Amino acid sequence: MLDTTRSYETPEGIALGIRIAGPVVRACAWAIDMLIRIGLYLAIAIPFSFLGGLGFGLSLVVFFLIEWFYPVFFELRQGATPGKKAMGLEVIQDNGTPVSWSASLIRNLLRAADFLPFLYATGLVSMLLSRNFQRLGDLAAGTLVVYRDKSSVRHELPDVAPVHPPHPLTREEQRTLLTFAERTPLLTGERRIELAEILSDLTGQRGEAAVTALHAYASWLAQGR
């Protein structure tokens, strides 16, 4: 796997590539949603304050509903809260399908556990220890927060002569090689070399030679030889 990209295969045999969102971008989305909720609280509290004790009680009920069901409503409606949508994120099941109502409810009710002991410290630790940056709510609900990638044109593979890999590759290894070759134009030279040298045992090369070797293997795989 390259970076935080994950691949899931549908029952129809279609490979779906998704990118997992990390703690920083998720914290920014949370901050946006918090500001929106604060605005809603003020918009409700000010007029309700003129109703005395009744208004205070009603405002508490509305605050409770907003706090706990604001994210559930938007995740079921559009896959993401306004904050996540602004940051280009969405919530999905860990098998790549849209989030279900039960999963959304579970992941958001467990925000209380993730918040402990303060400022989502438990959730942050859980995300840092999880391969897919899942907080406790995500682990319990089987959900992922991913980037909502826009449709883009598929990148062409580098124009190099195809070379047969030195030994048979698994299906996942073949996908990784093809993904690397397709993403090469988007990577810096240093990053290309860094990733290519992870497979130096396969290529027996270092530096740009390792990159070229992987491109040659990918070219051979793309031609279905």
N, C-alpha and C positions, 0 to 999 in steps of 0.2 A: 504494500500500500504506500502511496505517495502522500506525505503530509497528513492532512486530516480528511482526505478523500476516501469515501467508502463506496463499494459497489454492491448492489443487490440485484438478484435475478428474479424476474417475475415468473409466474407459472407458464407464460407464453414464451419464455426463453429470452426475454429482453433484459439487457443489463442496464440498470439505472445507477448513474453516478451521482452521489450527493457529497456535500462538503459540510463537515461538522462545525458548528459555531463554538468558539471558545469563551472563557469567562469575561474578557474585556468587552467584547461587542454585546454580550448578553447583559452586562452591567449597564451599558449605555442605554439599551432598550428598556431595562427596568427603570432607569432614572426618568426616561420620557414618560413611561406609563405612570410613574409616581406623580409627576407634575400634572398629568391629565386628571388623575384621581383627586389630587388636592384642589384643582379647579372645580371639579364636580362637587366636592365636599363644601366648598365655599358657596357655590351657587345654590346649594340646598340649604345650608345652615342659615344664611342671611334671611331669606324670606320666612323660614320656619321659626326663626327666633321671635317673630311677632305673635306666635301662637302660644307662647308661654310653655307650661309643662307639657302640653299635648304636642306642641311642635318639637320640643326637645326629644320626646320619646319617639316620634315618627322619624326624626332625623337620624337617631341611632339605628333604627331598623333599616333605613335606606343606606346608611354608611356600611352596615354589616353586609348587605346584599352586594353593594359595589365592591367592597374589599375582597370578597370571596368569589363572586361570580362574574365580575368584570372580565378577567382573563378567559374564563370558560366560555362566555358568550362570544367573544371575538375569535377564539381558537376554533370553535365549531362553525362559526359563520364564514371566516376567511382564512383559517389556519394560523392566524397570528394576531396578537394584540396590536393596537396602533403603534406602540413603541417598537415592537419586533418588526412590524411592517416597514417602519421608517428606516430601520437598520438593515433591511433586506433579509429578514429571517422568517422562519415559519416552524411550527411544531408538527412532527409527523410520528407515526409509529416506528419502532425500531426495525420493521420489515419493509419500510419505504412507503407504506400506505398512509392515507390521510388519518389524522388523529380521531379517535372515537370519543363519544361523549363521556363514557366511563373513564377512559384514560385521562382525558382533560380534567375531569373532576378530581381524580385521585392525585394527579401531579400538582394541582393547585391547592387542594386541602392540606397536602404535606409541606406546603411552604412554611407552615408554622415550625415544623421540625428542622427544615433547612435553615431557618432564621437563627436558631439557637447557636451559641449563647447570645450573639448579637450580630446584626448586619450580615446575615446569611453566612456566618463563618463556617457552619457545618456543611452547608451547600457548596461553598467554595472548596473546602477540603475534599468533599466527595467528587467534585468535578475534576480536581487536579489528580486524583487517584484513579479516575475512570478513563479508559481508553477513548471513550466517545464523549467526554465532558458531560456526564450525566450527574445531576444532583440527586438527592434521595428520592424526590418526587418522580423524577424521570426513570430511575431504576425500578421503582415500585409500579409505575404505570406502563413501562416499556415504551418510552417515548424518546425522541431526539429533537434537539433544536438545530436546524440546519440553515444554510444560506439558500434563499429563494433565487436561484440562478435564472437569468433571462436566457431565452433561446438564442443560440449563437451558431455561427457557421462552423462546421467541423474543420479543424485544421488539417492541412495535408501533411503527410509524413515527409521527413527530410529525404531529399533525392540522393540516395546512396545505393550502391550495388547490394542486392540481397545476399545474405550469408546464412547458411544453416547453423542453428545453435549447436554448441558442442555436445549437448545431451538433451533428451526429451524434457519439455517443460510442461508443468501442470497448467490447467485452464486458467487458474488465478495468476500464475507467473506470466502467461501469455498476455492476459489483460493488462498487467502492470507494465510490461514492455511497450505495448501499443499506446497506453496512456502516457507513458514517459515521452515517447516519440512525438505524440500529438501536442503535448504541452511544452515541448522544447522551445518554440518561438516565444513563449510567454515567460521563460526563465532567464535569469542572468547567467553569464558564463560560469561564474563560481558555483551557483546553485546546480547547474547541469552537471558539473564535474562532481560535486558533493554527492548527488543522488546516484550518478553512474558508478562511482567508486564503492557504493554499498554492494554492488554486484561484481566486484572485481574478481571474486572467486569464479564467477561464470565466464567473464571475458578474459581474465588474465592480463588486463590492461589497467593503466592509471591515466589520470588527466583526460585530455581531449580524446585520446585514443580509446578510452573506455566508453565515452559518449558515442563515438563513431561506431564502435562495435555493437552497442545496444541498438543504434539506429539500423544497422545492417540486419540484425536479428529481427527487429520489428518489421522491416521491409519484407523479409522472407515470410513472416507470419501473415502479413497483410495480403500477400499474393496467394495465400492458401496452399502453399507447397507442402 
